[in-house]
Amino acid sequence: MKLLIDSANIEDIKRLKEIFPVSGVTTNPSILAKERSAPEKILNDVYRELDSQDEFHIQVLSDTAEDMKKEADNLLQTFGRSLYIKVPVSKEGFRAIKWLSSEGINVTATAVFTVQQGILAAMAGASYIAPYINRIETYNGDGTEFVQKLSYWLEQSHFKAEILAASFKNTKQIEDALLSGAYTVTVPPPLVDKMSEHQGTDDGIKGFKNDYESAFN
């Protein structure tokens, strides 16, 4: 399993990397917009917080495959060949995925809402397929079923792509995705914190301390 942070907030990234086994960071244009700074500065600041083995996923914003390719080339020049280029699965996006992956570039197919889109992305050469779990459910889909079906297909077809589940609103969705075959998840900071929390843990720690102090103090 890999846990990625779905954020560009430097303080959150620093804090969570100190506590949890984080394997990288994912961003998108909406996440960058929340930070209210120049995108280039935000991305460079995030990059400086990452270890050499960490994954960094950055999304292109262009509409055509040609412009997506230009964007990707600029990003790769700045952040190196280990970068993952996030490409939405529009028709132009599929063109770009084929193009980039044929050059050995790591591609994360994003904004995936159907199993068919995920299959096409894998066939086009994507390294990761990123289904939007909560958003799938807002369109009356089933995020868990999506992961189960695509995971089964990937296993049977022997494509190299892996599922990178994204767009979570609660920890139950994260748990279900992981148990259904998504071995990598990208999670916003508040939910990373909630994954580690339970009242029973707090009560247990308090009880241990009280019992010890009652017996030995």
PyMOL CGO cylinders between C-alpha atoms (Angstrom):
from pymol import cmd
from pymol.cgo import CYLINDER

trace = [
    CYLINDER, 0.00, 0.00, 0.00, 1.04, 3.58, -0.64, 0.3, 1, 1, 1, 1, 1, 1,
    CYLINDER, 1.04, 3.58, -0.64, -0.42, 6.60, 1.11, 0.3, 1, 1, 1, 1, 1, 1,
    CYLINDER, -0.42, 6.60, 1.11, -0.18, 9.89, -0.78, 0.3, 1, 1, 1, 1, 1, 1,
    CYLINDER, -0.18, 9.89, -0.78, -1.22, 13.32, 0.46, 0.3, 1, 1, 1, 1, 1, 1,
    CYLINDER, -1.22, 13.32, 0.46, -3.79, 15.08, -1.70, 0.3, 1, 1, 1, 1, 1, 1,
    CYLINDER, -3.79, 15.08, -1.70, -2.73, 18.63, -0.92, 0.3, 1, 1, 1, 1, 1, 1,
    CYLINDER, -2.73, 18.63, -0.92, -0.29, 21.41, -1.74, 0.3, 1, 1, 1, 1, 1, 1,
    CYLINDER, -0.29, 21.41, -1.74, -0.30, 22.91, 1.74, 0.3, 1, 1, 1, 1, 1, 1,
    CYLINDER, -0.30, 22.91, 1.74, 3.31, 22.91, 2.89, 0.3, 1, 1, 1, 1, 1, 1,
    CYLINDER, 3.31, 22.91, 2.89, 2.58, 22.86, 6.61, 0.3, 1, 1, 1, 1, 1, 1,
    CYLINDER, 2.58, 22.86, 6.61, 0.22, 19.91, 6.27, 0.3, 1, 1, 1, 1, 1, 1,
    CYLINDER, 0.22, 19.91, 6.27, 2.70, 18.02, 4.11, 0.3, 1, 1, 1, 1, 1, 1,
    CYLINDER, 2.70, 18.02, 4.11, 5.56, 18.61, 6.58, 0.3, 1, 1, 1, 1, 1, 1,
    CYLINDER, 5.56, 18.61, 6.58, 3.45, 17.58, 9.55, 0.3, 1, 1, 1, 1, 1, 1,
    CYLINDER, 3.45, 17.58, 9.55, 1.97, 14.44, 8.00, 0.3, 1, 1, 1, 1, 1, 1,
    CYLINDER, 1.97, 14.44, 8.00, 5.31, 13.25, 6.61, 0.3, 1, 1, 1, 1, 1, 1,
    CYLINDER, 5.31, 13.25, 6.61, 6.79, 13.45, 10.12, 0.3, 1, 1, 1, 1, 1, 1,
    CYLINDER, 6.79, 13.45, 10.12, 4.02, 11.26, 11.56, 0.3, 1, 1, 1, 1, 1, 1,
    CYLINDER, 4.02, 11.26, 11.56, 2.81, 8.83, 8.91, 0.3, 1, 1, 1, 1, 1, 1,
    CYLINDER, 2.81, 8.83, 8.91, 4.38, 6.56, 6.23, 0.3, 1, 1, 1, 1, 1, 1,
    CYLINDER, 4.38, 6.56, 6.23, 3.68, 8.95, 3.37, 0.3, 1, 1, 1, 1, 1, 1,
    CYLINDER, 3.68, 8.95, 3.37, 4.90, 8.01, -0.11, 0.3, 1, 1, 1, 1, 1, 1,
    CYLINDER, 4.90, 8.01, -0.11, 4.29, 11.27, -1.96, 0.3, 1, 1, 1, 1, 1, 1,
    CYLINDER, 4.29, 11.27, -1.96, 1.94, 14.07, -2.91, 0.3, 1, 1, 1, 1, 1, 1,
    CYLINDER, 1.94, 14.07, -2.91, -0.77, 14.58, -5.52, 0.3, 1, 1, 1, 1, 1, 1,
    CYLINDER, -0.77, 14.58, -5.52, -1.96, 17.96, -6.74, 0.3, 1, 1, 1, 1, 1, 1,
    CYLINDER, -1.96, 17.96, -6.74, -4.47, 19.33, -9.21, 0.3, 1, 1, 1, 1, 1, 1,
    CYLINDER, -4.47, 19.33, -9.21, -5.45, 22.83, -10.36, 0.3, 1, 1, 1, 1, 1, 1,
    CYLINDER, -5.45, 22.83, -10.36, -8.16, 23.14, -7.69, 0.3, 1, 1, 1, 1, 1, 1,
    CYLINDER, -8.16, 23.14, -7.69, -5.75, 22.15, -4.93, 0.3, 1, 1, 1, 1, 1, 1,
    CYLINDER, -5.75, 22.15, -4.93, -3.20, 24.70, -6.16, 0.3, 1, 1, 1, 1, 1, 1,
    CYLINDER, -3.20, 24.70, -6.16, -5.87, 27.41, -6.30, 0.3, 1, 1, 1, 1, 1, 1,
    CYLINDER, -5.87, 27.41, -6.30, -6.59, 26.93, -2.58, 0.3, 1, 1, 1, 1, 1, 1,
    CYLINDER, -6.59, 26.93, -2.58, -3.06, 28.00, -1.67, 0.3, 1, 1, 1, 1, 1, 1,
    CYLINDER, -3.06, 28.00, -1.67, -3.46, 31.47, -3.22, 0.3, 1, 1, 1, 1, 1, 1,
    CYLINDER, -3.46, 31.47, -3.22, 0.09, 31.78, -4.47, 0.3, 1, 1, 1, 1, 1, 1,
    CYLINDER, 0.09, 31.78, -4.47, 1.85, 31.43, -7.81, 0.3, 1, 1, 1, 1, 1, 1,
    CYLINDER, 1.85, 31.43, -7.81, 1.51, 27.81, -9.02, 0.3, 1, 1, 1, 1, 1, 1,
    CYLINDER, 1.51, 27.81, -9.02, 5.21, 27.58, -9.82, 0.3, 1, 1, 1, 1, 1, 1,
    CYLINDER, 5.21, 27.58, -9.82, 6.15, 28.63, -6.29, 0.3, 1, 1, 1, 1, 1, 1,
    CYLINDER, 6.15, 28.63, -6.29, 3.68, 26.22, -4.70, 0.3, 1, 1, 1, 1, 1, 1,
    CYLINDER, 3.68, 26.22, -4.70, 4.93, 23.27, -6.74, 0.3, 1, 1, 1, 1, 1, 1,
    CYLINDER, 4.93, 23.27, -6.74, 8.57, 24.08, -6.06, 0.3, 1, 1, 1, 1, 1, 1,
    CYLINDER, 8.57, 24.08, -6.06, 7.87, 24.40, -2.34, 0.3, 1, 1, 1, 1, 1, 1,
    CYLINDER, 7.87, 24.40, -2.34, 6.11, 21.02, -2.31, 0.3, 1, 1, 1, 1, 1, 1,
    CYLINDER, 6.11, 21.02, -2.31, 8.93, 19.43, -4.29, 0.3, 1, 1, 1, 1, 1, 1,
    CYLINDER, 8.93, 19.43, -4.29, 11.49, 20.59, -1.74, 0.3, 1, 1, 1, 1, 1, 1,
    CYLINDER, 11.49, 20.59, -1.74, 9.59, 18.77, 1.01, 0.3, 1, 1, 1, 1, 1, 1,
    CYLINDER, 9.59, 18.77, 1.01, 9.69, 15.42, -0.79, 0.3, 1, 1, 1, 1, 1, 1,
    CYLINDER, 9.69, 15.42, -0.79, 12.27, 12.69, -0.33, 0.3, 1, 1, 1, 1, 1, 1,
    CYLINDER, 12.27, 12.69, -0.33, 14.03, 11.27, -3.36, 0.3, 1, 1, 1, 1, 1, 1,
    CYLINDER, 14.03, 11.27, -3.36, 11.83, 8.16, -3.39, 0.3, 1, 1, 1, 1, 1, 1,
    CYLINDER, 11.83, 8.16, -3.39, 8.54, 10.06, -2.97, 0.3, 1, 1, 1, 1, 1, 1,
    CYLINDER, 8.54, 10.06, -2.97, 6.05, 10.32, -5.81, 0.3, 1, 1, 1, 1, 1, 1,
    CYLINDER, 6.05, 10.32, -5.81, 4.94, 13.73, -7.07, 0.3, 1, 1, 1, 1, 1, 1,
    CYLINDER, 4.94, 13.73, -7.07, 1.84, 13.97, -9.27, 0.3, 1, 1, 1, 1, 1, 1,
    CYLINDER, 1.84, 13.97, -9.27, 1.09, 17.22, -11.14, 0.3, 1, 1, 1, 1, 1, 1,
    CYLINDER, 1.09, 17.22, -11.14, -1.90, 17.73, -13.45, 0.3, 1, 1, 1, 1, 1, 1,
    CYLINDER, -1.90, 17.73, -13.45, -1.82, 19.37, -16.87, 0.3, 1, 1, 1, 1, 1, 1,
    CYLINDER, -1.82, 19.37, -16.87, -4.43, 22.01, -17.62, 0.3, 1, 1, 1, 1, 1, 1,
    CYLINDER, -4.43, 22.01, -17.62, -4.38, 22.24, -21.41, 0.3, 1, 1, 1, 1, 1, 1,
    CYLINDER, -4.38, 22.24, -21.41, -7.23, 21.16, -23.71, 0.3, 1, 1, 1, 1, 1, 1,
    CYLINDER, -7.23, 21.16, -23.71, -5.31, 19.53, -26.56, 0.3, 1, 1, 1, 1, 1, 1,
    CYLINDER, -5.31, 19.53, -26.56, -2.90, 16.62, -26.52, 0.3, 1, 1, 1, 1, 1, 1,
    CYLINDER, -2.90, 16.62, -26.52, -0.22, 18.75, -28.15, 0.3, 1, 1, 1, 1, 1, 1,
    CYLINDER, -0.22, 18.75, -28.15, -0.46, 21.40, -25.44, 0.3, 1, 1, 1, 1, 1, 1,
    CYLINDER, -0.46, 21.40, -25.44, -0.63, 18.76, -22.71, 0.3, 1, 1, 1, 1, 1, 1,
    CYLINDER, -0.63, 18.76, -22.71, 2.61, 17.34, -24.10, 0.3, 1, 1, 1, 1, 1, 1,
    CYLINDER, 2.61, 17.34, -24.10, 4.24, 20.79, -23.99, 0.3, 1, 1, 1, 1, 1, 1,
    CYLINDER, 4.24, 20.79, -23.99, 3.08, 21.29, -20.42, 0.3, 1, 1, 1, 1, 1, 1,
    CYLINDER, 3.08, 21.29, -20.42, 4.39, 17.88, -19.45, 0.3, 1, 1, 1, 1, 1, 1,
    CYLINDER, 4.39, 17.88, -19.45, 7.77, 18.57, -21.05, 0.3, 1, 1, 1, 1, 1, 1,
    CYLINDER, 7.77, 18.57, -21.05, 8.11, 21.81, -19.08, 0.3, 1, 1, 1, 1, 1, 1,
    CYLINDER, 8.11, 21.81, -19.08, 7.17, 20.07, -15.82, 0.3, 1, 1, 1, 1, 1, 1,
    CYLINDER, 7.17, 20.07, -15.82, 9.60, 17.23, -16.46, 0.3, 1, 1, 1, 1, 1, 1,
    CYLINDER, 9.60, 17.23, -16.46, 12.42, 19.69, -17.13, 0.3, 1, 1, 1, 1, 1, 1,
    CYLINDER, 12.42, 19.69, -17.13, 11.72, 21.31, -13.77, 0.3, 1, 1, 1, 1, 1, 1,
    CYLINDER, 11.72, 21.31, -13.77, 11.01, 18.29, -11.58, 0.3, 1, 1, 1, 1, 1, 1,
    CYLINDER, 11.01, 18.29, -11.58, 12.74, 15.39, -13.34, 0.3, 1, 1, 1, 1, 1, 1,
    CYLINDER, 12.74, 15.39, -13.34, 11.71, 12.22, -15.13, 0.3, 1, 1, 1, 1, 1, 1,
    CYLINDER, 11.71, 12.22, -15.13, 10.36, 10.56, -12.00, 0.3, 1, 1, 1, 1, 1, 1,
    CYLINDER, 10.36, 10.56, -12.00, 7.43, 13.00, -11.99, 0.3, 1, 1, 1, 1, 1, 1,
    CYLINDER, 7.43, 13.00, -11.99, 3.93, 11.64, -12.61, 0.3, 1, 1, 1, 1, 1, 1,
    CYLINDER, 3.93, 11.64, -12.61, 1.96, 13.68, -15.14, 0.3, 1, 1, 1, 1, 1, 1,
    CYLINDER, 1.96, 13.68, -15.14, -1.76, 13.69, -14.33, 0.3, 1, 1, 1, 1, 1, 1,
    CYLINDER, -1.76, 13.69, -14.33, -3.93, 13.69, -17.45, 0.3, 1, 1, 1, 1, 1, 1,
    CYLINDER, -3.93, 13.69, -17.45, -7.76, 13.80, -17.39, 0.3, 1, 1, 1, 1, 1, 1,
    CYLINDER, -7.76, 13.80, -17.39, -9.39, 11.06, -19.46, 0.3, 1, 1, 1, 1, 1, 1,
    CYLINDER, -9.39, 11.06, -19.46, -10.98, 13.22, -22.16, 0.3, 1, 1, 1, 1, 1, 1,
    CYLINDER, -10.98, 13.22, -22.16, -10.46, 12.15, -25.77, 0.3, 1, 1, 1, 1, 1, 1,
    CYLINDER, -10.46, 12.15, -25.77, -7.53, 14.56, -26.03, 0.3, 1, 1, 1, 1, 1, 1,
    CYLINDER, -7.53, 14.56, -26.03, -6.34, 13.22, -22.70, 0.3, 1, 1, 1, 1, 1, 1,
    CYLINDER, -6.34, 13.22, -22.70, -6.25, 9.67, -24.04, 0.3, 1, 1, 1, 1, 1, 1,
    CYLINDER, -6.25, 9.67, -24.04, -4.16, 10.92, -26.97, 0.3, 1, 1, 1, 1, 1, 1,
    CYLINDER, -4.16, 10.92, -26.97, -1.77, 12.55, -24.53, 0.3, 1, 1, 1, 1, 1, 1,
    CYLINDER, -1.77, 12.55, -24.53, -1.59, 9.43, -22.35, 0.3, 1, 1, 1, 1, 1, 1,
    CYLINDER, -1.59, 9.43, -22.35, -0.60, 7.33, -25.36, 0.3, 1, 1, 1, 1, 1, 1,
    CYLINDER, -0.60, 7.33, -25.36, 1.91, 9.92, -26.48, 0.3, 1, 1, 1, 1, 1, 1,
    CYLINDER, 1.91, 9.92, -26.48, 3.55, 10.46, -23.09, 0.3, 1, 1, 1, 1, 1, 1,
    CYLINDER, 3.55, 10.46, -23.09, 3.61, 6.81, -22.03, 0.3, 1, 1, 1, 1, 1, 1,
    CYLINDER, 3.61, 6.81, -22.03, 5.22, 5.82, -25.34, 0.3, 1, 1, 1, 1, 1, 1,
    CYLINDER, 5.22, 5.82, -25.34, 8.14, 8.04, -24.34, 0.3, 1, 1, 1, 1, 1, 1,
    CYLINDER, 8.14, 8.04, -24.34, 8.50, 6.31, -20.98, 0.3, 1, 1, 1, 1, 1, 1,
    CYLINDER, 8.50, 6.31, -20.98, 6.88, 9.11, -19.00, 0.3, 1, 1, 1, 1, 1, 1,
    CYLINDER, 6.88, 9.11, -19.00, 4.91, 8.23, -15.85, 0.3, 1, 1, 1, 1, 1, 1,
    CYLINDER, 4.91, 8.23, -15.85, 1.26, 9.10, -16.44, 0.3, 1, 1, 1, 1, 1, 1,
    CYLINDER, 1.26, 9.10, -16.44, -1.60, 9.17, -13.95, 0.3, 1, 1, 1, 1, 1, 1,
    CYLINDER, -1.60, 9.17, -13.95, -4.95, 9.00, -15.72, 0.3, 1, 1, 1, 1, 1, 1,
    CYLINDER, -4.95, 9.00, -15.72, -7.26, 11.18, -13.64, 0.3, 1, 1, 1, 1, 1, 1,
    CYLINDER, -7.26, 11.18, -13.64, -10.93, 12.21, -13.43, 0.3, 1, 1, 1, 1, 1, 1,
    CYLINDER, -10.93, 12.21, -13.43, -11.86, 8.58, -14.05, 0.3, 1, 1, 1, 1, 1, 1,
    CYLINDER, -11.86, 8.58, -14.05, -15.55, 7.84, -13.47, 0.3, 1, 1, 1, 1, 1, 1,
    CYLINDER, -15.55, 7.84, -13.47, -16.18, 4.54, -15.28, 0.3, 1, 1, 1, 1, 1, 1,
    CYLINDER, -16.18, 4.54, -15.28, -14.47, 1.19, -15.47, 0.3, 1, 1, 1, 1, 1, 1,
    CYLINDER, -14.47, 1.19, -15.47, -14.40, 1.56, -19.26, 0.3, 1, 1, 1, 1, 1, 1,
    CYLINDER, -14.40, 1.56, -19.26, -12.38, 4.76, -18.93, 0.3, 1, 1, 1, 1, 1, 1,
    CYLINDER, -12.38, 4.76, -18.93, -10.00, 2.97, -16.58, 0.3, 1, 1, 1, 1, 1, 1,
    CYLINDER, -10.00, 2.97, -16.58, -9.55, 0.10, -19.02, 0.3, 1, 1, 1, 1, 1, 1,
    CYLINDER, -9.55, 0.10, -19.02, -8.84, 2.47, -21.90, 0.3, 1, 1, 1, 1, 1, 1,
    CYLINDER, -8.84, 2.47, -21.90, -6.34, 4.38, -19.75, 0.3, 1, 1, 1, 1, 1, 1,
    CYLINDER, -6.34, 4.38, -19.75, -4.50, 1.17, -18.89, 0.3, 1, 1, 1, 1, 1, 1,
    CYLINDER, -4.50, 1.17, -18.89, -4.43, 0.16, -22.55, 0.3, 1, 1, 1, 1, 1, 1,
    CYLINDER, -4.43, 0.16, -22.55, -3.09, 3.62, -23.44, 0.3, 1, 1, 1, 1, 1, 1,
    CYLINDER, -3.09, 3.62, -23.44, -0.15, 3.07, -21.10, 0.3, 1, 1, 1, 1, 1, 1,
    CYLINDER, -0.15, 3.07, -21.10, -1.07, 4.90, -17.90, 0.3, 1, 1, 1, 1, 1, 1,
    CYLINDER, -1.07, 4.90, -17.90, 0.97, 3.98, -14.83, 0.3, 1, 1, 1, 1, 1, 1,
    CYLINDER, 0.97, 3.98, -14.83, -1.85, 4.89, -12.45, 0.3, 1, 1, 1, 1, 1, 1,
    CYLINDER, -1.85, 4.89, -12.45, -5.61, 5.12, -12.87, 0.3, 1, 1, 1, 1, 1, 1,
    CYLINDER, -5.61, 5.12, -12.87, -7.22, 7.58, -10.45, 0.3, 1, 1, 1, 1, 1, 1,
    CYLINDER, -7.22, 7.58, -10.45, -10.95, 7.03, -9.90, 0.3, 1, 1, 1, 1, 1, 1,
    CYLINDER, -10.95, 7.03, -9.90, -12.82, 9.77, -8.04, 0.3, 1, 1, 1, 1, 1, 1,
    CYLINDER, -12.82, 9.77, -8.04, -14.52, 7.60, -5.42, 0.3, 1, 1, 1, 1, 1, 1,
    CYLINDER, -14.52, 7.60, -5.42, -16.83, 10.11, -3.75, 0.3, 1, 1, 1, 1, 1, 1,
    CYLINDER, -16.83, 10.11, -3.75, -17.70, 11.84, -7.00, 0.3, 1, 1, 1, 1, 1, 1,
    CYLINDER, -17.70, 11.84, -7.00, -18.55, 8.49, -8.60, 0.3, 1, 1, 1, 1, 1, 1,
    CYLINDER, -18.55, 8.49, -8.60, -21.05, 8.03, -5.80, 0.3, 1, 1, 1, 1, 1, 1,
    CYLINDER, -21.05, 8.03, -5.80, -22.53, 11.50, -6.28, 0.3, 1, 1, 1, 1, 1, 1,
    CYLINDER, -22.53, 11.50, -6.28, -23.33, 10.39, -9.83, 0.3, 1, 1, 1, 1, 1, 1,
    CYLINDER, -23.33, 10.39, -9.83, -25.18, 7.37, -8.35, 0.3, 1, 1, 1, 1, 1, 1,
    CYLINDER, -25.18, 7.37, -8.35, -22.26, 5.03, -8.98, 0.3, 1, 1, 1, 1, 1, 1,
    CYLINDER, -22.26, 5.03, -8.98, -20.59, 2.66, -6.53, 0.3, 1, 1, 1, 1, 1, 1,
    CYLINDER, -20.59, 2.66, -6.53, -16.96, 3.50, -5.80, 0.3, 1, 1, 1, 1, 1, 1,
    CYLINDER, -16.96, 3.50, -5.80, -16.23, 0.16, -4.14, 0.3, 1, 1, 1, 1, 1, 1,
    CYLINDER, -16.23, 0.16, -4.14, -17.68, -1.81, -7.03, 0.3, 1, 1, 1, 1, 1, 1,
    CYLINDER, -17.68, -1.81, -7.03, -15.66, 0.32, -9.45, 0.3, 1, 1, 1, 1, 1, 1,
    CYLINDER, -15.66, 0.32, -9.45, -12.40, -0.56, -7.69, 0.3, 1, 1, 1, 1, 1, 1,
    CYLINDER, -12.40, -0.56, -7.69, -13.31, -4.25, -7.46, 0.3, 1, 1, 1, 1, 1, 1,
    CYLINDER, -13.31, -4.25, -7.46, -14.13, -4.50, -11.17, 0.3, 1, 1, 1, 1, 1, 1,
    CYLINDER, -14.13, -4.50, -11.17, -11.13, -2.56, -12.43, 0.3, 1, 1, 1, 1, 1, 1,
    CYLINDER, -11.13, -2.56, -12.43, -8.77, -4.34, -10.04, 0.3, 1, 1, 1, 1, 1, 1,
    CYLINDER, -8.77, -4.34, -10.04, -10.03, -7.70, -11.28, 0.3, 1, 1, 1, 1, 1, 1,
    CYLINDER, -10.03, -7.70, -11.28, -9.63, -6.66, -14.92, 0.3, 1, 1, 1, 1, 1, 1,
    CYLINDER, -9.63, -6.66, -14.92, -6.10, -5.37, -14.36, 0.3, 1, 1, 1, 1, 1, 1,
    CYLINDER, -6.10, -5.37, -14.36, -5.12, -8.59, -12.61, 0.3, 1, 1, 1, 1, 1, 1,
    CYLINDER, -5.12, -8.59, -12.61, -6.55, -10.76, -15.38, 0.3, 1, 1, 1, 1, 1, 1,
    CYLINDER, -6.55, -10.76, -15.38, -5.20, -8.69, -18.27, 0.3, 1, 1, 1, 1, 1, 1,
    CYLINDER, -5.20, -8.69, -18.27, -1.71, -8.21, -16.78, 0.3, 1, 1, 1, 1, 1, 1,
    CYLINDER, -1.71, -8.21, -16.78, -1.50, -4.50, -17.63, 0.3, 1, 1, 1, 1, 1, 1,
    CYLINDER, -1.50, -4.50, -17.63, 1.06, -2.59, -15.56, 0.3, 1, 1, 1, 1, 1, 1,
    CYLINDER, 1.06, -2.59, -15.56, -1.37, 0.12, -14.41, 0.3, 1, 1, 1, 1, 1, 1,
    CYLINDER, -1.37, 0.12, -14.41, -2.32, 0.40, -10.75, 0.3, 1, 1, 1, 1, 1, 1,
    CYLINDER, -2.32, 0.40, -10.75, -5.33, 2.01, -9.12, 0.3, 1, 1, 1, 1, 1, 1,
    CYLINDER, -5.33, 2.01, -9.12, -4.71, 5.27, -7.27, 0.3, 1, 1, 1, 1, 1, 1,
    CYLINDER, -4.71, 5.27, -7.27, -8.03, 5.93, -5.56, 0.3, 1, 1, 1, 1, 1, 1,
    CYLINDER, -8.03, 5.93, -5.56, -8.85, 9.60, -4.95, 0.3, 1, 1, 1, 1, 1, 1,
    CYLINDER, -8.85, 9.60, -4.95, -11.69, 11.94, -3.99, 0.3, 1, 1, 1, 1, 1, 1,
    CYLINDER, -11.69, 11.94, -3.99, -12.68, 10.76, -0.53, 0.3, 1, 1, 1, 1, 1, 1,
    CYLINDER, -12.68, 10.76, -0.53, -15.11, 12.36, 1.92, 0.3, 1, 1, 1, 1, 1, 1,
    CYLINDER, -15.11, 12.36, 1.92, -14.82, 9.88, 4.79, 0.3, 1, 1, 1, 1, 1, 1,
    CYLINDER, -14.82, 9.88, 4.79, -12.49, 7.18, 6.08, 0.3, 1, 1, 1, 1, 1, 1,
    CYLINDER, -12.49, 7.18, 6.08, -14.97, 4.38, 5.31, 0.3, 1, 1, 1, 1, 1, 1,
    CYLINDER, -14.97, 4.38, 5.31, -14.55, 5.15, 1.60, 0.3, 1, 1, 1, 1, 1, 1,
    CYLINDER, -14.55, 5.15, 1.60, -10.77, 4.91, 2.01, 0.3, 1, 1, 1, 1, 1, 1,
    CYLINDER, -10.77, 4.91, 2.01, -11.01, 1.59, 3.85, 0.3, 1, 1, 1, 1, 1, 1,
    CYLINDER, -11.01, 1.59, 3.85, -13.40, 0.15, 1.26, 0.3, 1, 1, 1, 1, 1, 1,
    CYLINDER, -13.40, 0.15, 1.26, -11.14, 1.24, -1.62, 0.3, 1, 1, 1, 1, 1, 1,
    CYLINDER, -11.14, 1.24, -1.62, -8.07, -0.34, -0.03, 0.3, 1, 1, 1, 1, 1, 1,
    CYLINDER, -8.07, -0.34, -0.03, -9.86, -3.61, 0.70, 0.3, 1, 1, 1, 1, 1, 1,
    CYLINDER, -9.86, -3.61, 0.70, -11.29, -3.71, -2.83, 0.3, 1, 1, 1, 1, 1, 1,
    CYLINDER, -11.29, -3.71, -2.83, -7.96, -3.58, -4.64, 0.3, 1, 1, 1, 1, 1, 1,
    CYLINDER, -7.96, -3.58, -4.64, -6.75, 0.03, -4.63, 0.3, 1, 1, 1, 1, 1, 1,
    CYLINDER, -6.75, 0.03, -4.63, -3.34, -0.40, -3.05, 0.3, 1, 1, 1, 1, 1, 1,
    CYLINDER, -3.34, -0.40, -3.05, -2.53, 3.31, -3.42, 0.3, 1, 1, 1, 1, 1, 1,
    CYLINDER, -2.53, 3.31, -3.42, -4.75, 6.09, -2.13, 0.3, 1, 1, 1, 1, 1, 1,
    CYLINDER, -4.75, 6.09, -2.13, -4.37, 9.85, -2.09, 0.3, 1, 1, 1, 1, 1, 1,
    CYLINDER, -4.37, 9.85, -2.09, -6.04, 11.44, 0.90, 0.3, 1, 1, 1, 1, 1, 1,
    CYLINDER, -6.04, 11.44, 0.90, -6.62, 15.05, 2.01, 0.3, 1, 1, 1, 1, 1, 1,
    CYLINDER, -6.62, 15.05, 2.01, -4.89, 15.98, 5.28, 0.3, 1, 1, 1, 1, 1, 1,
    CYLINDER, -4.89, 15.98, 5.28, -8.01, 16.03, 7.52, 0.3, 1, 1, 1, 1, 1, 1,
    CYLINDER, -8.01, 16.03, 7.52, -8.85, 12.46, 6.52, 0.3, 1, 1, 1, 1, 1, 1,
    CYLINDER, -8.85, 12.46, 6.52, -5.25, 11.29, 6.98, 0.3, 1, 1, 1, 1, 1, 1,
    CYLINDER, -5.25, 11.29, 6.98, -5.58, 12.48, 10.57, 0.3, 1, 1, 1, 1, 1, 1,
    CYLINDER, -5.58, 12.48, 10.57, -8.95, 10.77, 11.01, 0.3, 1, 1, 1, 1, 1, 1,
    CYLINDER, -8.95, 10.77, 11.01, -7.56, 7.46, 9.73, 0.3, 1, 1, 1, 1, 1, 1,
    CYLINDER, -7.56, 7.46, 9.73, -5.39, 7.31, 12.85, 0.3, 1, 1, 1, 1, 1, 1,
    CYLINDER, -5.39, 7.31, 12.85, -7.99, 8.41, 15.39, 0.3, 1, 1, 1, 1, 1, 1,
    CYLINDER, -7.99, 8.41, 15.39, -10.53, 6.56, 17.55, 0.3, 1, 1, 1, 1, 1, 1,
    CYLINDER, -10.53, 6.56, 17.55, -12.10, 7.38, 20.89, 0.3, 1, 1, 1, 1, 1, 1,
    CYLINDER, -12.10, 7.38, 20.89, -11.35, 3.87, 22.08, 0.3, 1, 1, 1, 1, 1, 1,
    CYLINDER, -11.35, 3.87, 22.08, -7.63, 4.48, 21.59, 0.3, 1, 1, 1, 1, 1, 1,
    CYLINDER, -7.63, 4.48, 21.59, -7.80, 7.72, 23.58, 0.3, 1, 1, 1, 1, 1, 1,
    CYLINDER, -7.80, 7.72, 23.58, -9.81, 6.05, 26.35, 0.3, 1, 1, 1, 1, 1, 1,
    CYLINDER, -9.81, 6.05, 26.35, -7.38, 3.13, 26.46, 0.3, 1, 1, 1, 1, 1, 1,
    CYLINDER, -7.38, 3.13, 26.46, -4.33, 5.38, 26.81, 0.3, 1, 1, 1, 1, 1, 1,
    CYLINDER, -4.33, 5.38, 26.81, -6.05, 7.36, 29.54, 0.3, 1, 1, 1, 1, 1, 1,
    CYLINDER, -6.05, 7.36, 29.54, -7.02, 4.15, 31.34, 0.3, 1, 1, 1, 1, 1, 1,
    CYLINDER, -7.02, 4.15, 31.34, -3.47, 2.78, 31.24, 0.3, 1, 1, 1, 1, 1, 1,
    CYLINDER, -3.47, 2.78, 31.24, -2.15, 5.99, 32.74, 0.3, 1, 1, 1, 1, 1, 1,
    CYLINDER, -2.15, 5.99, 32.74, -4.81, 6.14, 35.46, 0.3, 1, 1, 1, 1, 1, 1,
    CYLINDER, -4.81, 6.14, 35.46, -4.28, 2.50, 36.43, 0.3, 1, 1, 1, 1, 1, 1,
    CYLINDER, -4.28, 2.50, 36.43, -0.51, 2.97, 36.64, 0.3, 1, 1, 1, 1, 1, 1,
    CYLINDER, -0.51, 2.97, 36.64, -0.75, 6.16, 38.68, 0.3, 1, 1, 1, 1, 1, 1,
    CYLINDER, -0.75, 6.16, 38.68, -3.33, 4.61, 41.03, 0.3, 1, 1, 1, 1, 1, 1,
    CYLINDER, -3.33, 4.61, 41.03, -1.08, 1.64, 41.72, 0.3, 1, 1, 1, 1, 1, 1,
    CYLINDER, -1.08, 1.64, 41.72, 2.34, 3.27, 41.94, 0.3, 1, 1, 1, 1, 1, 1,
    CYLINDER, 2.34, 3.27, 41.94, 1.85, 6.91, 42.97, 0.3, 1, 1, 1, 1, 1, 1,
]
cmd.load_cgo(trace, "trace")
